[in-house]
Amino acid sequence: QIFAIKQINKLFGKLFRLLPAFGAARFKPIRVKHYQLLNTHQITNIALIALRGVHYLAIAIFLFLTIPLIFGIFPITRSLAVTLWGYVFNPIETIFFSFIFYIPNLFTIAVIVFIARYVLRGMEFISEEIAKGRLVLGGFYPDWAKPTYTLLKYILYAFLAAIIYPYLPGSESAAFKGVSIFAGLLFSLGSSSAIGNIVAGLVITYMRPFKVGDRIKVGDVIGFVVEKSTMVTRIVTHKNEHITMPNTMLVSSSSINYNKAIEADGSMIIYVNMTMGYAVPWRQIHKLLVEAAKRAKYIEKTPEPWVQQLGLEDFYATYQLNAATKCVDILPAVYSELFQNMQDVFIEAGIDLTAQHFFHITQTGEVAIKDGGSVNVKSVIDTVKDVVGSKK
């Protein structure tokens, strides 16, 4: 034994000395695309560690083979030799025969996987045909094809797992069942919000409230949909703010799709509210508001802009200008141009857009302002005269 172990150490010592030079000459860096995972020096170090493990394993195997032989020579230690041999050969025998008996189950699993593979290929082919518009199914939209295929694929995977599970080695053992139950418990407790977002994503997909590129409003957020995923929806606002919204939030709140009106009727109606005192005739206000809309380059000529009168308040009337536009992608610019035109037409008509304050002069010379405050007119006039330096 001592002689053999010395020879083993001598052999591996020679290998340890030769390996660095051999590795530097023969080993090549391992790359994953453009990323270098391991260089030559690191590969050589890993080979040295592996060789050291083989060295220790060779000595252990040699000792394990020779010690039972020595014990087998003497009757009093022969039973110990049989026990030591059993520690190695009994597991090997069990593994070998278990593999032989498992071969029929292995063929069954292979047949199931083979059939499932071609079923998946058929479903993928049909989904691509529907998505490209070559296959038309009544009531089934092309944008449903990919998510439906993904959903059916995972359902098929779950079905395969349920079928293959009884054929797995050790599936009936208590340890295997305990691990399965523990994994299921962790998944159910740790992914409730994720599953909720996935379900909400499916609801959004089949409800079709919007698609990528649409301008939508959800709560106080207005922007363009740039991505729809299983978990979240991403929106970019006009200020180039990137907002990520969980799908559960989109399902639980109402949303406005500005592009739907364009797809259905060719244009969308925008509106602007305005108040004006009763001193200006309402017919003139209607005419000026319509003129402001007609001057805007983003406003459609058909249908013609119109004005609605929303209410008659104590000191003013409320008007609403309605106009059609196709430019939903630049609505802030459309509104900005419309407001500018409204200012222009009212200034050209000599109408002051400054907010009016309504008051009356009391017997003491004070002005009672609408909000309840007051100011003395005489003191104001005296102050102005002092500042200007004239009694005009």
Solvent accessible surface area in square Angstrom, and as a share of the most:
residue,aa,sasa,rsa
1,Q,84,0.37
2,I,131,0.67
3,F,149,0.62
4,A,26,0.20
5,I,40,0.20
6,K,122,0.52
7,Q,74,0.33
8,I,32,0.16
9,N,63,0.32
10,K,132,0.56
11,L,103,0.51
12,F,18,0.07
13,G,20,0.19
14,K,114,0.48
15,L,68,0.34
16,F,46,0.19
17,R,173,0.63
18,L,100,0.50
19,L,27,0.13
20,P,59,0.37
21,A,72,0.56
22,F,98,0.41
23,G,0,0.00
24,A,75,0.58
25,A,82,0.64
26,R,164,0.60
27,F,52,0.22
28,K,162,0.68
29,P,59,0.37
30,I,79,0.40
31,R,145,0.53
32,V,85,0.49
33,K,186,0.79
34,H,183,0.82
35,Y,145,0.55
36,Q,69,0.30
37,L,93,0.46
38,L,46,0.23
39,N,54,0.28
40,T,35,0.20
41,H,127,0.57
42,Q,79,0.35
43,I,27,0.14
44,T,11,0.06
45,N,60,0.31
46,I,92,0.47
47,A,27,0.21
48,L,35,0.18
49,I,116,0.59
50,A,59,0.46
51,L,31,0.15
52,R,104,0.38
53,G,39,0.38
54,V,78,0.45
55,H,24,0.11
56,Y,134,0.51
57,L,105,0.52
58,A,31,0.24
59,I,32,0.16
60,A,54,0.42
61,I,87,0.44
62,F,51,0.21
63,L,58,0.29
64,F,64,0.27
65,L,78,0.39
66,T,25,0.14
67,I,62,0.32
68,P,2,0.01
69,L,114,0.57
70,I,78,0.39
71,F,58,0.24
72,G,26,0.25
73,I,118,0.60
74,F,110,0.46
75,P,103,0.65
76,I,156,0.79
77,T,37,0.22
78,R,116,0.42
79,S,81,0.52
80,L,85,0.42
81,A,5,0.04
82,V,100,0.57
83,T,60,0.35
84,L,35,0.18
85,W,65,0.23
86,G,15,0.14
87,Y,144,0.55
88,V,52,0.30
89,F,101,0.42
90,N,87,0.45
91,P,66,0.41
92,I,97,0.49
93,E,94,0.42
94,T,86,0.50
95,I,121,0.61
96,F,114,0.47
97,F,94,0.39
98,S,60,0.38
99,F,115,0.48
100,I,73,0.37
101,F,150,0.62
102,Y,38,0.15
103,I,57,0.29
104,P,83,0.52
105,N,51,0.26
106,L,82,0.41
107,F,138,0.57
108,T,47,0.27
109,I,25,0.13
110,A,57,0.44
111,V,86,0.49
112,I,30,0.15
113,V,72,0.42
114,F,122,0.51
115,I,98,0.50
116,A,7,0.06
117,R,132,0.48
118,Y,106,0.40
119,V,67,0.39
120,L,26,0.13
121,R,121,0.44
122,G,33,0.31
123,M,43,0.19
124,E,74,0.33
125,F,125,0.52
126,I,86,0.44
127,S,14,0.09
128,E,78,0.35
129,E,29,0.13
130,I,10,0.05
131,A,53,0.41
132,K,130,0.55
133,G,41,0.39
134,R,154,0.56
135,L,69,0.34
136,V,124,0.71
137,L,80,0.40
138,G,84,0.81
139,G,66,0.63
140,F,54,0.23
141,Y,96,0.37
142,P,71,0.44
143,D,74,0.38
144,W,37,0.13
145,A,3,0.02
146,K,154,0.65
147,P,34,0.21
148,T,26,0.15
149,Y,37,0.14
150,T,49,0.28
151,L,61,0.30
152,L,77,0.38
153,K,47,0.20
154,Y,130,0.49
155,I,97,0.49
156,L,30,0.15
157,Y,99,0.38
158,A,65,0.50
159,F,122,0.51
160,L,25,0.12
161,A,64,0.50
162,A,69,0.53
163,I,57,0.29
164,I,26,0.13
165,Y,71,0.27
166,P,78,0.49
167,Y,75,0.28
168,L,64,0.32
169,P,89,0.56
170,G,44,0.43
171,S,4,0.02
172,E,129,0.58
173,S,49,0.32
174,A,88,0.68
175,A,76,0.59
176,F,70,0.29
177,K,92,0.39
178,G,37,0.36
179,V,103,0.59
180,S,50,0.32
181,I,126,0.64
182,F,121,0.50
183,A,55,0.42
184,G,40,0.39
185,L,92,0.46
186,L,99,0.49
187,F,133,0.55
188,S,59,0.38
189,L,129,0.64
190,G,68,0.66
191,S,18,0.12
192,S,77,0.50
193,S,84,0.54
194,A,29,0.22
195,I,67,0.34
196,G,28,0.26
197,N,21,0.11
198,I,65,0.33
199,V,80,0.46
200,A,6,0.05
201,G,7,0.07
202,L,46,0.23
203,V,55,0.31
204,I,8,0.04
205,T,25,0.14
206,Y,73,0.28
207,M,128,0.57
208,R,71,0.26
209,P,37,0.23
210,F,9,0.04
211,K,97,0.41
212,V,85,0.49
213,G,44,0.42
214,D,5,0.03
215,R,11,0.04
216,I,1,0.00
217,K,66,0.28
218,V,5,0.03
219,G,52,0.50
220,D,147,0.76
221,V,34,0.20
222,I,55,0.28
223,G,0,0.00
224,F,44,0.18
225,V,1,0.01
226,V,71,0.41
227,E,68,0.31
228,K,70,0.30
229,S,45,0.29
230,T,73,0.42
231,M,71,0.32
232,V,28,0.16
233,T,2,0.01
234,R,93,0.34
235,I,1,0.01
236,V,22,0.13
237,T,16,0.09
238,H,72,0.32
239,K,166,0.70
240,N,108,0.55
241,E,95,0.42
242,H,139,0.62
243,I,48,0.25
244,T,70,0.41
245,M,10,0.04
246,P,48,0.30
247,N,2,0.01
248,T,58,0.34
249,M,94,0.42
250,L,12,0.06
251,V,68,0.39
252,S,98,0.63
253,S,46,0.29
254,S,100,0.65
255,S,47,0.31
256,I,91,0.46
257,N,25,0.13
258,Y,35,0.13
259,N,27,0.14
260,K,83,0.35
261,A,31,0.24
262,I,43,0.22
263,E,101,0.45
264,A,82,0.64
265,D,122,0.63
266,G,30,0.28
267,S,18,0.12
268,M,23,0.10
269,I,72,0.37
270,I,2,0.01
271,Y,122,0.46
272,V,10,0.06
273,N,87,0.45
274,M,27,0.12
275,T,71,0.42
276,M,17,0.08
277,G,16,0.16
278,Y,108,0.41
279,A,103,0.80
280,V,26,0.15
281,P,81,0.51
282,W,112,0.39
283,R,166,0.60
284,Q,66,0.29
285,I,0,0.00
286,H,39,0.17
287,K,154,0.65
288,L,24,0.12
289,L,1,0.00
290,V,28,0.16
291,E,66,0.30
292,A,0,0.00
293,A,0,0.00
294,K,82,0.35
295,R,109,0.40
296,A,2,0.02
297,K,154,0.65
298,Y,55,0.21
299,I,9,0.04
300,E,48,0.22
301,K,135,0.57
302,T,115,0.67
303,P,61,0.38
304,E,99,0.44
305,P,8,0.05
306,W,98,0.34
307,V,22,0.13
308,Q,85,0.38
309,Q,74,0.33
310,L,90,0.45
311,G,22,0.21
312,L,128,0.64
313,E,86,0.38
314,D,125,0.65
315,F,69,0.29
316,Y,78,0.30
317,A,1,0.01
318,T,22,0.13
319,Y,5,0.02
320,Q,24,0.11
321,L,2,0.01
322,N,8,0.04
323,A,1,0.00
324,A,0,0.00
325,T,0,0.00
326,K,113,0.48
327,C,40,0.24
328,V,6,0.04
329,D,78,0.41
330,I,69,0.35
331,L,5,0.03
332,P,66,0.42
333,A,45,0.35
334,V,0,0.00
335,Y,63,0.24
336,S,50,0.32
337,E,32,0.14
338,L,1,0.00
339,F,98,0.41
340,Q,102,0.45
341,N,18,0.09
342,M,14,0.06
343,Q,100,0.45
344,D,65,0.34
345,V,2,0.01
346,F,0,0.00
347,I,119,0.60
348,E,114,0.51
349,A,42,0.33
350,G,69,0.67
351,I,20,0.10
352,D,91,0.47
353,L,71,0.35
354,T,92,0.53
355,A,81,0.63
356,Q,114,0.51
357,H,130,0.58
358,F,76,0.32
359,F,118,0.49
360,H,117,0.52
361,I,112,0.57
362,T,51,0.29
363,Q,192,0.85
364,T,106,0.61
365,G,25,0.24
366,E,68,0.30
367,V,16,0.09
368,A,30,0.23
369,I,57,0.29
370,K,117,0.49
371,D,126,0.65
372,G,69,0.67
373,G,36,0.35
374,S,72,0.47
375,V,67,0.38
376,N,55,0.28
377,V,46,0.27
378,K,143,0.60
379,S,57,0.37
380,V,69,0.40
381,I,84,0.43
382,D,60,0.31
383,T,80,0.47
384,V,81,0.46
385,K,79,0.34
386,D,118,0.61
387,V,119,0.69
388,V,101,0.58
389,G,67,0.65
390,S,41,0.26
391,K,183,0.77
392,K,230,0.98
